[in-house]
Amino acid sequence: MSMTPEEQRIALAEWNGTPYHKPTEVELASGSYYQYEPDYTRDLDSVHALESKLCAEHEKELTEGRIPVTINGTTGRYMAILGEVVSRGKDQHGYLWHGTWHLISATASQRCEALCRTLWPEKWK
């Protein structure tokens, strides 16, 4: 089970506080429908904003004592999952810098998948 790019976009928009509005047939036909949520799967800048929100939530977990300082929490899970996503089908050659390069050059789509897998693991089983 997984999420389609459209399902990812909607879920991430709602997580970020933008309620989803499915356009009506009239809106689509008239051309009056405007997609106001970012297309996270294609827009790296908007995904960076989501990553910042994830980091802020992790900091809040630590500050409020909801997780011990020694546990990676949400941010650590996200980084591990992003590593899995970006390394799929790639030979890592056993070098740390090689894996790091894949992480820092992850596409918006890869980052969205990792965010969704972090936030909603039950949808990826």
C-alpha positions, 0 to 999 in steps of 0.5 A: 500500500502506498500513496499516489502523488495526488494523495501525498499532495493533499495530505501534506497540504492538510498537515500544513494547515491548508484544507483540501478543496476538491474542485466541482465540475462547474469550477473545472469547466469554467476554468475558475478553479485555482489550485491554492495548495502547493504542488509539493511533489514538484516544488522543492521550496514548498517541501523545504517549508514542510521539512522546517515544520517537521523539525520545529515539531521535533524540537517541540517534542524534545522541549516538552519532554515527550521524547528523550534527548537520546531518541531521534524522534520524528526528524531522525525517522524522516532522515532514515526514510529519506535515505531509503527512498533516495538510495533505492536502486543506487549502488552506495559504494559503502562511502558515507559521502555518497549516501550524503550526496543522495540525501542533499540532492533528493528531489521534491517527490522523494522528499514528499514520499519520505515525509508521508512515510514518516507521518503516516507509516500505516499507509505504506505497509 
